[in-house]
Amino acid sequence: IRPQSPAIAFSGNTLKVLSLNVAHGRKDRMNQLLLSGNTIRKNLGDIATFLAGSGADIVALQEADAPSRWSGNFDHVALLAEQANYPVFTHTPHASSWLFSYGTAILSQAAFTETINYTFMPSPPTMNKGVTLAQIVWQPGGRDDPLLPVDVISVHLDFSRQEVRESQIQEITQALGDRDNPVIILGDFNSDWLADELVVRSLANDNKLKGYRPEDDGLGTYESGDKSKRLDWILRSNSLEFVRYEVRPEVLSDHKAVFAEIALQPEALAAAGRSE
């Protein structure tokens, strides 16, 4: 049963976050156009069951469809939110036509205090990409502590060209320029940390963000031939720290889900006048 109303704030020592490119509900099949609406609903039902059991407080989605002819003509994000028991969500369809409407989304167990939906500059012939930002509030030390605003961002970058990804990184950096909240960026970057273009590293360095063991080659999320590429990432501000990080093994799309448990750094707690 879905909650009647969300919590106002997250409370506890950690935030549990998860990112998944849901691939328009096609799971690991070649194209959603070849699948029936019932099959897509079943695939999304499997994702919803996974999300409900993941324990994630916040979920970032990519390739998430609004009602689209190519994927069953129903709202995938609303279905996932309802079936996985997330009372709050926001969705930005970055690419739209008579055939499709899809983009990034965020599901949450607590209320948003602000949302920003941003679509990158067009990059034909590939489809538009972008980000969804949701500001949440968190009481890291418990319910008696002050509220800490945190920006959570679901991102999807272009898959085809290095120069487009670099331009999109600059757009993100500019968009974050006036914001000073701790940040968690999750999503499909279509780039490995060690790839020639170093797109993920550039975003992390420009915005003083950290990835989890960025040179670890055992955290691949996308199979390409006989190689597993790390295209899906979770980055966090310096004031935050990873308590747990894992790539989940479940086959839910052509990408693996990435899960992290994130805490506030002890120094940040002290600076805010709070004790551990």
MIMARTOR-156792 format. One record per residue (C-alpha): residue number from 1; x, y, z. Coordinates in steps of 0.02 Angstrom, whole numbers. Each point is the difference from the previous one (the first is absolute). Layout:
REM MIMARTOR-156792
- NUM; X; Y; Z
...
This chain:
REM MIMARTOR-156792
- 1; 0; 0; 0
- 2; 70; 167; -50
- 3; 24; 128; 142
- 4; -131; 139; 6
- 5; 132; 134; 22
- 6; 191; 5; -4
- 7; 114; 42; 144
- 8; 56; 181; 5
- 9; 183; -47; 21
- 10; 117; -148; 2
- 11; 64; -42; 173
- 12; 146; -112; 45
- 13; 188; -16; -16
- 14; -1; -50; -185
- 15; -93; 26; -162
- 16; -24; -153; -110
- 17; -2; 44; -185
- 18; -16; -103; -159
- 19; 17; 35; -186
- 20; -68; -102; -145
- 21; -18; 27; -187
- 22; -167; -89; -24
- 23; 20; -14; -191
- 24; -181; 46; -38
- 25; -60; -158; 86
- 26; 76; -119; -127
- 27; 114; -87; 128
- 28; 145; -75; -100
- 29; -94; -17; -164
- 30; 58; 90; -158
- 31; -145; 122; -22
- 32; -157; 44; 95
- 33; -97; 16; -164
- 34; 10; -190; -16
- 35; -84; -29; 169
- 36; -183; 1; 50
- 37; -66; 123; 127
- 38; -30; -145; 119
- 39; 181; -56; -13
- 40; 61; 176; 35
- 41; -116; 12; 151
- 42; 69; -166; 64
- 43; 179; 61; -24
- 44; -38; 159; 95
- 45; -87; -103; 133
- 46; 164; -95; 24
- 47; 90; 167; 19
- 48; -130; 61; 125
- 49; 21; -159; 104
- 50; 188; 26; -2
- 51; -16; 183; 51
- 52; -121; -41; 140
- 53; 122; -126; 70
- 54; 156; 105; -24
- 55; -26; 110; 151
- 56; 44; 154; -103
- 57; -64; 165; 67
- 58; 22; 85; -169
- 59; 5; -75; -175
- 60; 68; 84; -157
- 61; -65; -66; -166
- 62; 55; 26; -180
- 63; -86; -48; -164
- 64; -162; 10; 98
- 65; -155; 20; -109
- 66; -152; 109; 11
- 67; -146; -75; -100
- 68; 83; -52; -165
- 69; -59; -100; -148
- 70; 162; -97; -9
- 71; -14; -64; 179
- 72; -182; -39; 40
- 73; -78; 175; 9
- 74; 3; 17; 189
- 75; 101; 99; 127
- 76; 147; -110; 53
- 77; 57; 116; 139
- 78; -172; 12; 81
- 79; -17; -190; -8
- 80; 170; -28; 81
- 81; -35; 128; 136
- 82; -166; -81; 42
- 83; 55; -181; -7
- 84; 166; 29; 90
- 85; -85; 107; 133
- 86; 85; 168; -28
- 87; -124; 139; 41
- 88; 97; 141; -85
- 89; 72; 11; -175
- 90; 51; 124; -134
- 91; 29; -39; -184
- 92; 76; 100; -143
- 93; -35; -62; -178
- 94; 153; 69; -90
- 95; -39; -82; -168
- 96; -176; 1; -73
- 97; -83; -41; -166
- 98; -159; -85; -64
- 99; 84; -166; 41
- 100; 82; 29; 169
- 101; 21; 112; 151
- 102; 137; -43; 124
- 103; 137; 68; 112
- 104; 63; 1; 179
- 105; -98; -18; 161
- 106; 19; -9; 189
- 107; -105; -102; 122
- 108; 4; 41; 186
- 109; -66; -56; 168
- 110; 0; 181; 63
- 111; -61; 165; -70
- 112; 94; 110; -121
- 113; 27; 181; 50
- 114; 50; 50; -177
- 115; 12; -80; -172
- 116; 94; 58; -155
- 117; -25; -83; -169
- 118; 135; 37; -129
- 119; 22; -61; -179
- 120; 170; 20; -81
- 121; 23; 94; -162
- 122; -60; -107; -147
- 123; 133; -117; -71
- 124; -70; -73; -163
- 125; -5; -133; -63
- 126; -5; -75; 176
- 127; -149; 30; 115
- 128; -2; 137; 130
- 129; 68; -40; 172
- 130; -2; 94; 165
- 131; -13; 1; 189
- 132; -134; 0; 133
- 133; 46; 83; 165
- 134; -97; -25; 161
- 135; 45; 88; 161
- 136; -39; -102; 155
- 137; 30; 37; 184
- 138; 93; -116; 116
- 139; 28; -11; 187
- 140; 161; -103; 5
- 141; 6; -10; 189
- 142; -183; -38; 29
- 143; -166; 90; 14
- 144; 60; 129; 126
- 145; 138; 64; -116
- 146; -13; 149; -120
- 147; -54; -33; -179
- 148; 139; -16; -128
- 149; -49; 34; -182
- 150; 75; -123; -125
- 151; -9; 6; -191
- 152; -32; -169; -81
- 153; 25; -3; -189
- 154; -46; -133; -128
- 155; 106; 21; -157
- 156; 8; -78; -173
- 157; 139; 52; -119
- 158; 13; -25; -188
- 159; 63; -172; -52
- 160; 77; 39; -169
- 161; 126; 143; 8
- 162; 133; 59; 119
- 163; -21; 183; -43
- 164; -186; -6; 37
- 165; 30; -80; 169
- 166; 130; 132; 40
- 167; -122; 138; -46
- 168; -135; -79; 109
- 169; 122; -9; 146
- 170; 29; 187; -19
- 171; -188; 29; 3
- 172; -14; -98; 163
- 173; 145; 96; 76
- 174; -81; 166; -46
- 175; -168; -57; 67
- 176; 79; -46; 167
- 177; 103; 159; 11
- 178; -121; 96; 111
- 179; -44; -146; 113
- 180; 100; -42; 156
- 181; -96; -151; 66
- 182; 86; -169; 17
- 183; -29; -93; -164
- 184; -29; -181; -50
- 185; 3; -28; -189
- 186; -59; -169; -64
- 187; -26; -66; -174
- 188; 56; -62; -169
- 189; 153; 101; -49
- 190; 37; -106; -154
- 191; 182; 15; 47
- 192; 127; -97; 101
- 193; 114; 94; 121
- 194; 152; -64; -93
- 195; -70; 29; -174
- 196; 99; 114; -114
- 197; -121; 145; 19
- 198; 1; -9; 192
- 199; -176; 74; 7
- 200; -44; -70; 170
- 201; 165; 57; 75
- 202; -26; 173; -75
- 203; -171; 18; 80
- 204; 68; -59; 167
- 205; 149; 117; -4
- 206; -96; 153; -61
- 207; -131; -18; 136
- 208; 110; -71; 139
- 209; -90; -166; -2
- 210; 65; -173; 41
- 211; -36; -168; -78
- 212; 17; -167; 87
- 213; 166; -86; -43
- 214; 0; 79; -173
- 215; 143; -106; -66
- 216; -78; -165; 58
- 217; -32; -106; -155
- 218; -118; -117; 93
- 219; -149; 119; 5
- 220; -59; -12; -181
- 221; -183; 36; -34
- 222; -18; -29; -188
- 223; 57; -149; -104
- 224; 80; 47; -166
- 225; 64; -151; -94
- 226; 115; -91; 119
- 227; 31; 155; 106
- 228; -98; 71; 147
- 229; 0; 190; -3
- 230; -34; 112; 149
- 231; -125; 121; -77
- 232; -112; 24; 152
- 233; 66; 99; 147
- 234; -42; 79; 166
- 235; 102; 156; 43
- 236; -10; 94; 165
- 237; 61; 164; 74
- 238; 157; 5; 106
- 239; -108; 30; 155
- 240; -77; -172; -25
- 241; 77; -174; 6
- 242; -41; -173; -67
- 243; -43; -126; 135
- 244; -49; -135; -124
- 245; 3; -13; -191
- 246; -48; -143; -113
- 247; -47; -43; -178
- 248; -152; -112; 12
- 249; 0; -163; -100
- 250; -186; -6; -45
- 251; -42; 6; -186
- 252; -129; 140; -9
- 253; 58; 89; -159
- 254; 158; 7; -106
- 255; 77; 99; 145
- 256; 32; -60; 177
- 257; -68; 98; 148
- 258; 124; 92; 111
- 259; -37; 16; 187
- 260; 89; 107; 131
- 261; -21; 41; 182
- 262; 62; 175; 36
- 263; 39; 89; 164
- 264; 50; 176; 48
- 265; 187; 16; 31
- 266; 43; 19; 186
- 267; 85; 166; -39
- 268; -161; 64; -80
- 269; -99; -54; 152
- 270; 120; 94; 113
- 271; -2; 155; -110
- 272; -189; 3; 12
- 273; 10; -5; 189
- 274; -61; -178; 13
- 275; 77; -151; 84
- 276; 8; -176; -70
